[in-house]
């Protein structure tokens, strides 16, 4: 809010330079965005007023803060007119919705419309308000000075001497002062005459009853409107005004009569007209006074410093509160303008602001209870970041919202979680997987000519059936290893991606196997399901070219991805790591080549071998796969290295051969495998 420094000086008597006032107010919660020097030498301070301080959306409200900060008395606004009760007024006021308009005041005046005095126009311009005529300028001046929005109706252009505060009727419209025809909804509060709406309550007046150069009789309006009602109406109409900004934050319900007296006095002072001297004030339900208890021990305990009682009383008095001393502190009457004061801690904040935050020592708070144990998921995520960054991946943070076309391939039919009020179609659903966001990241990098990209993310994904679940995912395209002058780079393969998955599983303490996958967004034969204990924890494989292309990745690029359900993996993690001593006896290896169906998963073959072997079999590893000349169609030659070792003694050839024979018999029986 822009405030001329001369106006502040008029209300407070402050003599400090404008820059000192700005610095002092900044440490009391009112940042000053700038100081503009006017041609007449006056300075204009541009205060940034937070939304919780509607009482400071006025010169008087800010002057109260300045006076409290500099220890000065706040001067009263001069020239208040004496207005008597106007129940016998020529105009009647009816309030149909006292819940939306608890107070409505009106006063009649005879005016001669013309330009305002130069001093009044200069102050309005300094505050960023365009002067219009002396009547309208007076209402704007009172708005800026006291923070009370007002409006003037041309009485002769109203249909009858009656004002009715009601909600709009179906189909009603109103041409507002900006010249636009507004369609009114039935929940919008309007100020109406006997026939039609004359103003949108708390937002803007109507053009049909505006003050013009021919106006001679006016009805001045000064009211209090429900903040929620004004906010909804302003948003629905797309109409933000100086009045609506104040009403929707919370105006002072005790101010309408005072503002009316000030406006009537100004009309007389500048020669714009004279009021009838009566005030018709409809106030069906006056607000109850609020009283809060401020305890001395609570104040000292929260601030960590003892504020002298005299300083507490001085600060509260200067800010308009009415404190009464009690045995343990003070009972404080809260002004109706301070809508931000609801609890004892709010009063403590007021004392702290004006006592000085610099006087509060920096100390560690005392611990009365043991801190709660940290969430194990935090340590788990930290470990996964370490593992994946060590493998050359960069962490990505993507949106939890996405468009339905991008999300559909990664979710079961009907399993997407739609957002009730999306910002746009590109944020219509919650993400069912982390992979679409990572693929967008790959596409973003590829468009910037980065060929080798490795990204990972740890976050939540959402589904109708399973709700919110945490996962870790990665996407990888380009070379399998960093470039080196001595070797040609090889592209990433399924086994490279599977190796990263095994690294992650090892960090999670989860023993996994892989099985054939049927995911539509992955390429068949280059993808697999990640399984532990019969439960499916995730997927790994190459992204289908059509899906990759949808995310801005060239169709010829090979992209491998993986995703693991962290919540599901937690139930399969080993309770503790088992440590074994280094072997004391030598191992014995045997290589066998088996002719098997090319559709047989190697994991299934390994399972059969381990089930048939004695405990001395410590490792099974495939080291060659061959299809071609000499191998029948539909078959593959798979070479497997079997490693045997006993922790107690050196194995004999007979024991090793017996184990190999048992293994060959088992694979022959279960898989029709033939040793080559």
Buried (B, 14 or more C-beta within 10 A) or exposed (E): BBBBBBBBBBBBBBEBEBEEBBEBBEBBBBEBEEBEEBEEEBBBBBBEBEEBBBBBBBBBBBBBBBBBBBEBEBBEBEEBBEBEEBEEBEBBBEBEBBEBBBBBBBBBBBBBBEBBBEEBBBBBBBBEBEBBBBBBBBBBBBBBBBBBBBBBBBBEBBEEBBBBBBBBEEEBEBBBBEEEEBEBBEEBBBBBBEEBBBBBBBBBBBBBBBBEEEBEBBBBBBBBBBBEBBBBBBEBBEBEBBBBBBBBBBBBBBBBBBBBBBBBBBBBBBEBBBBBBBBBBBBEEEEEEEEBEBBBEBBEEBBEBEBEEEBBBBBBEBBBBBBEEEEEBBEBBBBBBBBBBEEBEBBBBBBBBBBBEEEBEEEEEEEEEEEEEEEEEEEBBEEBBEBBEEBEBEEBEBEBBBBBEBBBBBBEEEBBBEEEEBEEEEBBBBBBBBBBBBBBBBBBBBEEEEEBBBBBBBBBBBBBEEEEEBBBBBBBBBBBEEEEEEEEBEEBBBEBBBBBBBBBBEBBBBEBBBEEBEBEBBBEEBBBBBBBEEEEBBBBBBBBBEBBBBBBBEEEBBBBBBBBBBBBBBEBBEEEEEEEEEEEEEBBEBEBEBBBEBEBEBBBBBBBBEEBBBEBBBEBEEEEEBBEEEBEEEBBBBBBBBBBBBEEEEBEEEBBEEBBEBBBEBBEEBBEBBEE
